[in-house]
């Protein structure tokens, strides 16, 4: 792993936990990542200093700069600790070390007793181009081994070719056990103008998708990947009182959420491909420099009137 990959791993960890990198600044022997939260994407709440060693190749260090009384401190500290996994040499990972990074989700006792529960996850939240996709997938107790056999795991651990192979299997075998909500950019922008908050829009989309599935399957509970910090969730949690909802970070460790994450990612990828075909234009993923350059190129070719049909307009880019 080189320093660039080290930085990308940290960025991905932050993005997957609903934090944004708003600026990257060069510092002595490294760089500083300035961080904002998804509920206030323009305000810096913390920073991480990333360093490389001039004496030891491929040796890197990161330091979290955050006040301990901040409401984000515990959450960022947890992400910071977990992200050490990416920089540890495989040969040093004993069985005891590996247990810290459990590959499965320990469910609450109430969920362990359920005959059928669901998992809900999203894709496209951090992408400037393309839709926001939410999928809820219901699983019966006896189906867990089958899901493992066909390769179901967190979509972030799978390559695109794996998702393209596994998602159609899930879709075919369990065709009546999931619901997908796809908000293409034009509709997404319209809805966002009403909520003016990504977490509220995302919460409502999850709730709607879960409700649509519960209309056809007697779901006893649902695991939702925690897409917002505790403060934001407290503002929207009342809506879920009629559902036995369990919000947790890294929820994709559970197979129901993993299956939902694969279907959501597959749906998002196909939507990007359809957009690319329709416009004969390559739409990059994410919200970094590639997206910025693509916006400029798109505007030159198609004009501003078409922009709202392909991008999430509230993004700062």
C-alpha positions as a printed Julia matrix, in Angstrom:
317×3 Matrix{Float64}:
   0.0     0.0     0.0
   1.41    3.41   -0.95
   0.57    6.74    0.72
  -2.06    7.62   -1.89
  -3.9     4.35   -1.24
  -3.59    4.95    2.5
  -5.33    8.33    2.09
  -8.05    6.83   -0.12
  -8.77    4.16    2.51
  -9.27    6.85    5.14
 -11.54    8.83    2.81
 -13.61    5.73    2.09
 -13.92    4.96    5.81
 -15.19    8.48    6.43
 -17.57    8.43    3.46
 -19.02    5.07    4.48
 -19.77    6.53    7.92
 -21.51    9.66    6.65
 -18.63   12.13    6.89
 -17.2    14.19    4.02
 -13.69   15.36    3.2
 -14.18   19.0     2.22
 -10.53   19.88    1.71
  -7.16   18.17    1.46
  -4.14   20.3     2.42
  -0.44   19.53    2.13
   1.5    19.5     5.43
   5.05   18.48    6.3
   5.51   14.77    5.56
   1.89   14.25    4.61
  -1.48   15.91    4.22
  -4.43   17.07    6.29
  -8.01   15.98    5.57
 -10.61   18.49    6.73
 -13.9    16.81    7.62
 -17.57   17.79    7.7
 -20.67   15.79    8.64
 -23.36   14.78    6.16
 -25.99   16.85    7.99
 -23.86   20.01    7.61
 -21.56   19.3     4.63
 -19.99   22.77    4.46
 -18.85   23.21    8.08
 -15.56   21.7     9.2
 -15.94   19.66   12.4
 -12.56   17.94   12.58
  -9.41   17.09   10.68
  -7.07   14.14   10.3
  -3.34   14.62    9.79
  -1.86   11.82    7.68
   1.9    11.26    7.72
   4.37    9.07    5.85
   7.8     7.99    7.14
  10.94    9.05    5.27
  12.89    6.23    6.94
  10.48    3.31    6.82
   8.8     2.67    3.43
   5.04    2.09    3.47
   4.76    3.2     7.08
   1.96    5.69    7.69
   0.31    7.39   10.64
  -2.89    9.35   11.18
  -3.82   11.75   13.97
  -7.4    12.84   14.66
  -7.79   16.5    15.59
 -11.11   16.74   17.42
 -12.38   18.24   20.67
 -13.43   15.56   23.15
 -16.62   17.42   24.04
 -17.77   17.39   20.39
 -20.89   15.33   19.65
 -18.91   13.69   16.84
 -15.87   12.75   18.94
 -16.87    9.19   19.85
 -18.09    8.4    16.34
 -14.95    9.73   14.64
 -12.72    8.07   17.21
 -14.39    4.75   16.45
 -13.89    5.2    12.7
 -10.3     6.27   13.34
  -9.62    3.1    15.32
 -11.3     0.85   12.77
  -9.37    2.4     9.91
  -6.15    1.06   11.42
  -7.17   -2.25    9.89
  -6.24   -1.02    6.44
  -2.65   -0.26    7.41
  -1.87   -3.47    9.33
   0.23   -6.09    7.48
  -1.76   -9.29    6.98
   0.97  -11.43    8.55
   0.52   -9.62   11.88
  -3.21  -10.28   12.08
  -3.54  -13.14   14.54
  -6.89  -14.74   15.23
  -7.28  -12.54   18.29
  -6.54   -9.41   16.27
  -8.99  -10.41   13.58
 -11.78  -10.83   16.12
 -11.68   -7.06   16.66
 -12.82   -6.6    13.07
 -15.71   -9.05   13.24
 -17.09  -10.02    9.83
 -20.59  -10.58   11.16
 -23.11   -8.47   13.03
 -24.1    -9.63   16.5
 -27.87   -9.14   16.46
 -29.93   -8.15   19.51
 -31.68  -11.07   21.18
 -35.06   -9.94   19.83
 -33.8   -10.23   16.24
 -32.19  -13.64   16.84
 -35.66  -14.99   17.72
 -37.38  -13.58   14.63
 -38.62  -15.81   11.82
 -38.27  -13.04    9.24
 -36.54   -9.68    9.43
 -35.19   -7.23    6.87
 -32.1    -5.19    6.15
 -32.09   -1.78    4.49
 -29.17   -0.03    2.78
 -28.52    2.64    0.17
 -26.2     3.47   -2.72
 -25.37    6.71   -4.52
 -25.55    8.95   -1.45
 -22.0    10.2    -1.93
 -22.08   10.31   -5.73
 -22.59   13.61   -7.52
 -23.93   11.91  -10.64
 -26.76    9.42  -10.71
 -29.61    8.42   -8.42
 -30.03    7.71   -4.75
 -31.05    4.06   -4.38
 -32.48    2.43   -1.27
 -33.15   -1.3    -1.02
 -34.85   -3.29    1.75
 -34.37   -7.08    1.69
 -36.29   -9.56    3.87
 -34.68  -12.81    4.95
 -36.2   -15.88    6.58
 -34.16  -17.82    9.15
 -33.67  -20.83    6.92
 -32.26  -18.78    4.04
 -29.06  -17.51    5.65
 -26.84  -20.4     4.54
 -28.1   -20.11    0.95
 -27.23  -16.4     0.9
 -23.7   -17.26    2.04
 -23.39  -19.93   -0.64
 -24.17  -17.53   -3.49
 -21.55  -15.11   -2.2
 -23.58  -12.46   -0.38
 -21.43  -10.06    1.66
 -21.0    -6.3     2.06
 -21.04   -4.84   -1.47
 -17.98   -2.7    -0.62
 -15.99   -5.94   -0.34
 -17.04   -7.09   -3.79
 -15.74   -6.11   -7.21
 -18.14   -4.9    -9.87
 -17.99   -8.22  -11.71
 -18.96  -10.03   -8.49
 -21.94   -7.73   -7.95
 -23.03   -8.26  -11.55
 -22.97  -12.0   -10.93
 -24.53  -12.14   -7.45
 -27.24   -9.44   -7.78
 -29.2   -11.21  -10.57
 -29.14  -14.39   -8.46
 -30.58  -12.58   -5.45
 -33.13  -10.86   -7.69
 -34.21  -14.16   -9.24
 -34.18  -16.46   -6.2
 -35.73  -13.94   -3.8
 -37.77  -11.89   -6.28
 -40.64  -11.25   -3.86
 -38.47  -10.49   -0.82
 -37.12   -7.03   -1.58
 -38.18   -3.55   -2.62
 -36.03   -0.92   -4.33
 -36.63    2.83   -4.4
 -34.63    4.67   -7.06
 -34.64    8.47   -6.96
 -33.2     9.66  -10.26
 -31.54   13.11  -10.05
 -34.52   15.12  -11.29
 -36.85   13.63   -8.66
 -34.08   13.61   -6.04
 -33.49   17.36   -6.52
 -37.21   18.06   -6.3
 -37.52   16.12   -3.03
 -34.34   17.6    -1.58
 -35.72   21.11   -2.1
 -38.58   20.13    0.25
 -36.44   18.52    2.95
 -33.32   20.68    2.56
 -31.49   17.97    4.5
 -29.99   14.76    3.12
 -30.54   12.75    6.31
 -34.25   13.57    6.39
 -34.63   12.65    2.73
 -32.69    9.44    3.25
 -34.67    8.54    6.38
 -37.96    9.02    4.57
 -36.79    6.98    1.58
 -35.73    4.12    3.85
 -39.02    4.32    5.73
 -41.06    4.27    2.5
 -39.1     1.32    1.11
 -39.39   -0.64    4.36
 -43.12    0.08    4.51
 -43.64   -1.06    0.92
 -41.95   -4.37    1.68
 -43.82   -4.84    4.95
 -47.07   -4.58    2.97
 -46.26   -7.93    1.28
 -44.07   -9.69    3.88
 -44.76   -9.82    7.64
 -41.42   -8.31    8.68
 -40.84   -8.57   12.42
 -37.98   -6.07   12.45
 -35.53   -4.25   10.23
 -31.81   -3.5    10.48
 -30.9    -0.13    8.97
 -27.35    0.89    8.19
 -26.85    3.98   10.37
 -26.68    6.72    7.75
 -26.52    9.64   10.18
 -25.01   10.57   13.53
 -26.98   10.21   16.76
 -28.01   13.88   16.84
 -29.53   13.72   13.36
 -31.24   10.4    13.99
 -32.93   11.73   17.13
 -34.83   14.19   14.92
 -36.28   11.49   12.68
 -36.48    8.38   14.83
 -40.11    9.02   15.82
 -41.2     8.09   12.33
 -39.88    4.57   12.9
 -41.79    3.91   16.12
 -44.25    1.67   14.27
 -41.33   -0.45   13.01
 -38.95   -2.49   15.15
 -35.91   -0.73   13.69
 -32.31   -1.33   14.72
 -29.9     1.4    13.53
 -26.26    0.3    13.56
 -22.98    1.19   11.87
 -21.39   -1.4     9.57
 -24.79   -3.07    9.3
 -23.7    -4.81    6.08
 -22.11   -7.45    8.32
 -25.61   -8.9     8.52
 -26.61  -10.9     5.45
 -29.98   -9.16    5.03
 -28.31   -5.75    4.84
 -25.5    -7.17    2.69
 -28.06   -8.46    0.17
 -29.79   -5.06    0.21
 -26.43   -3.31   -0.32
 -25.65   -5.51   -3.35
 -29.04   -4.88   -4.96
 -28.8    -1.13   -4.27
 -25.29   -0.95   -5.75
 -26.33   -3.0    -8.79
 -29.32   -0.73   -9.39
 -27.13    2.37   -9.05
 -24.5     1.02  -11.45
 -27.12    0.17  -14.06
 -28.65    3.64  -13.74
 -25.23    5.23  -14.36
 -24.74    2.99  -17.38
 -28.17    3.96  -18.75
 -27.36    7.65  -18.28
 -24.0     7.2   -20.0
 -25.67    5.46  -22.93
 -28.42    8.09  -23.2
 -26.02   11.02  -23.26
 -23.03    9.22  -24.85
 -21.08   10.65  -21.92
 -18.99    9.01  -19.2
 -20.33    9.83  -15.73
 -17.67    9.19  -13.04
 -18.61    7.97   -9.59
 -17.98    9.85   -6.35
 -17.72   13.58   -5.84
 -14.02   14.3    -6.32
 -11.97   15.98   -9.03
 -13.16   13.56  -11.73
 -16.73   14.62  -11.03
 -15.78   18.32  -11.11
 -14.13   17.95  -14.49
 -17.06   15.92  -15.81
 -19.5    18.66  -14.75
 -17.55   21.25  -16.75
 -17.47   18.98  -19.8
 -21.17   18.12  -19.48
 -22.17   21.78  -19.25
 -20.21   22.63  -22.4
 -21.95   19.89  -24.37
 -25.5    19.82  -22.97
 -26.0    23.11  -21.13
 -27.29   23.9   -17.66
 -30.88   22.86  -18.42
 -29.85   19.19  -18.55
 -27.65   19.29  -15.45
 -30.48   18.7   -12.94
 -31.33   15.47  -14.77
 -27.94   13.91  -14.04
 -26.57   15.44  -10.8
 -27.52   16.01   -7.17
 -27.54   19.78   -7.2
 -27.02   20.42   -3.48
 -23.54   18.9    -3.56
 -20.69   21.34   -3.09
 -18.4    20.64   -6.02
